[in-house]
Amino acid sequence: MANTRTEEFKFSGDKLIGKVKELLHEGNIRRLIIKNEEGNTLIDIPLTVGIFGTLVAPQLAALGAIAALVSKGTLVVEKDEEVSAE
């Protein structure tokens, strides 16, 4: 059984892609949301198991474009968290 947990990371534009790649390598990511300094959602990327190779590459390019336009913002990460059945 899995629960969903949300984490938020502040970023500067030049660090966004590196942070996203780091999080993807950790695994269990369900969704990435990029917000600007005012808290407005710029992009919401749902990620499902098995689609990383085909969908992540083009969406990383979109994140690169957003990073060039946004100097500071928030990266919201939704993760699956395994819950032990006790």
Backbone hydrogen bonds, N-H to C=O, Kabsch-Sander energy under -0.5 kcal/mol:
donor,donor_aa,acceptor,acceptor_aa,energy
3,N,81,E,-2.9
5,R,79,K,-2.7
7,E,77,V,-2.5
9,F,75,L,-2.4
11,F,73,G,-2.3
13,G,71,S,-1.8
15,K,12,S,-2.5
16,L,12,S,-0.7
16,L,13,G,-0.8
19,K,15,K,-2.0
20,V,16,L,-2.4
21,K,17,I,-2.6
22,E,18,G,-2.2
23,L,19,K,-2.4
24,L,20,V,-2.5
25,H,21,K,-1.9
26,E,22,E,-1.2
27,G,23,L,-1.1
30,R,78,E,-3.5
31,R,78,E,-1.3
32,L,45,I,-2.5
33,I,76,V,-2.6
34,I,43,I,-2.7
35,K,33,I,-0.5
35,K,74,T,-2.9
36,N,40,N,-2.3
37,E,72,K,-0.6
39,G,36,N,-1.8
42,L,34,I,-3.5
43,I,34,I,-1.3
45,I,32,L,-3.5
47,L,30,R,-3.6
51,I,48,T,-1.8
55,L,51,I,-2.6
56,V,51,I,-0.6
56,V,52,F,-1.6
59,Q,55,L,-1.6
60,L,56,V,-2.4
61,A,57,A,-1.4
62,A,58,P,-1.6
63,L,59,Q,-2.1
64,G,60,L,-1.9
65,A,61,A,-1.7
66,I,62,A,-2.1
67,A,63,L,-2.9
68,A,64,G,-1.5
69,L,65,A,-1.0
69,L,66,I,-0.7
70,V,66,I,-2.3
71,S,69,L,-0.6
73,G,11,F,-2.1
74,T,35,K,-2.3
75,L,9,F,-3.4
76,V,33,I,-3.3
76,V,74,T,-0.6
77,V,7,E,-3.2
77,V,75,L,-0.5
78,E,31,R,-2.6
79,K,5,R,-3.3
79,K,77,V,-0.6
80,D,28,N,-2.8
81,E,3,N,-3.6
82,E,80,D,-0.5
83,V,1,M,-2.8
86,E,84,S,-1.4
